[in-house]
């Protein structure tokens, strides 16, 4: 695979693994968090580097019971996988869909305890998919954590990292 194909593969699978199935806004927003991180020097400089950064997108965590499925599912498996694949192509194109997150680099689901880095912050977008919600933030820019514990506890004012 060439670089574009590797990035496309990482992006569509990240969107598929993270977004609530059928929630197109959630999928677009998650895709944009990947692209928005590329703009900052403390994140990897490739789409696949951002997607596979340890403990950032939980679908890639080694303890995720769906990891094997995520690595093997073909893009034409369902309507949703096809949508995620086509969305990733659009996001990597010269004319991606608008960013509904207003530059968000972080998000979390409401079914987890609010991470330290999100406390006191105002989300730029909430994608409500019934029982849970994803909250997206554009005023957080911290170095990638080295562990899950550090990911939840990390907080650094944006001024110190830019």
Rosetta blueprint (number, residue, H / E / L):
1 X L
2 X L
3 X H
4 X H
5 X H
6 X H
7 X H
8 X H
9 X H
10 X H
11 X H
12 X H
13 X H
14 X H
15 X H
16 X H
17 X H
18 X H
19 X L
20 X L
21 X L
22 X L
23 X L
24 X H
25 X H
26 X H
27 X H
28 X H
29 X H
30 X H
31 X H
32 X H
33 X H
34 X H
35 X H
36 X H
37 X H
38 X L
39 X L
40 X L
41 X L
42 X L
43 X L
44 X L
45 X L
46 X L
47 X H
48 X H
49 X H
50 X H
51 X H
52 X L
53 X L
54 X L
55 X L
56 X L
57 X L
58 X H
59 X H
60 X H
61 X L
62 X L
63 X L
64 X L
65 X L
66 X L
67 X H
68 X H
69 X H
70 X H
71 X H
72 X H
73 X L
74 X L
75 X L
76 X L
77 X L
78 X L
79 X H
80 X H
81 X H
82 X H
83 X H
84 X H
85 X H
86 X H
87 X H
88 X H
89 X H
90 X H
91 X H
92 X L
93 X L
94 X L
95 X L
96 X L
97 X L
98 X L
99 X L
100 X L
101 X L
102 X L
103 X L
104 X L
105 X L
106 X E
107 X E
108 X E
109 X E
110 X L
111 X L
112 X L
113 X L
114 X L
115 X L
116 X H
117 X H
118 X H
119 X L
120 X L
121 X L
122 X L
123 X L
124 X L
125 X E
126 X E
127 X E
128 X E
129 X L
130 X L
131 X L
132 X L
133 X E
134 X E
135 X E
136 X E
137 X E
138 X L
139 X L
140 X L
141 X L
142 X L
143 X L
144 X L
145 X L
146 X L
147 X L
148 X H
149 X H
150 X H
151 X H
152 X H
153 X H
154 X L
155 X L
156 X L
157 X L
158 X H
159 X H
160 X H
161 X L
162 X L
